Structures are given as C-alpha cells and as structure tokens.
Amino acid sequence: MNDMECLMTSLEQLNRAPGAEFLALLGPVFEHAPWVTEAVLARRPFASVDALHAAMLAELHALDEPALLALLRGHPELAGAQARAGTMTADSTAEQGGLAALDTAAAARWDALNAAYRARFGFPFILCIRRHTQASALQAFERRLNASRADELHQALAEIAAISRLRLAARLAET
C-alpha cells in the first residue's frame, strides 16, 4: 500500500488490527520515519487519536540532536527539486500541490530560500503547507530565516506535529 492508498478506519478497528496493518496504515504519517509508528505499536489500545498522536510525538521529543536532525533531513524541501521531479512521497506530493508547477522565477526564489535555510540550519525548511497560501508560506520562510537554530528546531517539530496530525485525520475516522 502506498502513502495515499489507505482506507479510513476507526481508531477502535486500528487498536484491534494486526500489527502489520497498523504499521502499513500509519507508517507514512511521519515522513520517511516508519519507526515512529513501530515505537508506539505496543502501546495500544489508544483512547483517542489525540492520545495516539501524543505518543508518537513523545518519540520525537525524546530524540537526541543527531537523531532529530536525521528525522528533519528526511523531509523534502518546499517547491524543491524533489517536487519538480515528482519523487516525493504521495502525502508530500498532495500537500505541496501547486508548488511543483511554479514558473521559473518563482522556482528560483524558492530554491534560493531553501538553499539559504539549509545552509543556516542544516536541515530543510519544514512548514505545514496545508495551513498556508503560497504568499503566507513565503512570508513564514523569510521570517524564520532570521530565527535562532534552537527556535527553528522547536518550530520544525511543531510543524511536523501539525503535518502528522492532518495525516492521521486523513487515515482515521475520529469519534
């Protein structure tokens, strides 16, 4: 099953599902990090989707900096080369939408921002793009380029929390 070929299921069904089914459905929730889902598998049953998400986020917050950087570096750049080449995960492709089809000038602007951000912080700019327009995303990008590294590590985790919560909502019917 690829990232977007999943049927929405209830949390109750997921709590009872075989481990392989749980992992197949939720493994892609964190970009290139199915280990997050594996880490919480044994904690079932979850009382709510929020409890499941909190358990997953606790795994991220427990990471030391090298492991955190590895997680962050698994994310594609916004409107970057992977988007234009069509090589992102299905979830990221759906989330970035029209950013893959920018004109040359707009693509160059995003590429310059991506390069500047990566040079300054050592990982890609991460933003829950579904909560933004292209204009507000660019404003956030430019504003965050001036942040401290500690603030950006914190903000990147907050954005991953928002992205992963939306991905969970797409997979699990909330009751």
Secondary structure, 3 states (H helix, E strand, C coil): CCCCCCCCEEHHHHHHCCHHHHHHHHHHHCCCCCHHHHHHHHHCCCCCHHHHHHHHHHHHHCCCHHHHHHHHHCCCCCCCHHHHHCCCCHHHHHHHHHHHHCCHHHHHHHHHHHHHHHHHHCCCCCCCHHHCCHHHHHHHHHHHCCCCHHHHHHHHHHHHHHHHHHHHHHHEECC
